[in-house]
Amino acid sequence: MDELIIEAPKVDFFIKLNSEADLPTVFSAFYKQDYVTVVDEETGDSTQTPEGDPYLVTHTHDYAIDLVGVIYEPTGNILTDAEGNEYPETAPVDGWHVNVRLVGDARRADVEAIDAVYGLAPNSPSRVFL
C-alpha cells in the first residue's frame, strides 16, 4: 500500500525593518550563540564561555529567512550613461526588507510576533521564494 505523504503548508511573511541594525533585536529568536566548554581538571567543574558573536540562523527544516535588504524602484525618469545607453533611474524604498518562509508551525509564534509589528502585505513583492 502506498504511504500518504502530507506536506506542511508553506507560509510567507514580508517584513520591513527601519534598518539593518534592527535585525538582531527583531529577529533575536533566530540568532544562535556558540559556546566553548572548559572542564577544570582538578575539580571536574565545567564552565561555558561564549565563542564568537551571535549569528542569524537563516534556514532550518522549519523556516527560511531571505535577507532582501534595500529595495530599489524606478522613479519614472530615464537616464543616459556615457555610451549613450538609456536606463531607468531607481531610488531606494524606505526600510530594510526580510522575507520569511515557514514550513509547518514550529516557529509560527516567533514569526507572527514579528509580523504583527513589522509585517507588510505587498501587492507585488520585489522578491519571493520559488
C-alpha positions, 0 to 999 in steps of 0.5 A: 500500500502506498504511504500518504505523504502530507506536506506542511503548508508553506507560509510567507511573511514580508517584513520591513525593518527601519534598518539593518541594525534592527535585525538582531533585536527583531529577529533575536529568536533566530540568532544562535550563540556558540559556546566553548566548554572548559572542564577544570581538571582538578575539580571536574567543574565545567564552565561555558564561555561564549565563542564568537558573536551571535549569528542569524540562523537563516534556514532550518527544516522549519523556516527560511529567512531571505535577507532582501535588504534595500529595495530599489524602484524606478522613479519614472525618469530615464537616464543616459550613461556615457555610451549613450545607453538609456536606463531607468533611474531607481531610488531606494524604498524606505526600510530594510526588507526580510522575507520569511518562509515557514514550513509547518508551525514550529516557529509560527509564534516567533514569526507572527510576533514579528509580523504583527509589528513589522509585517507588510502585505505587498501587492507585488513583492520585489522578491519571493521564494520559488 
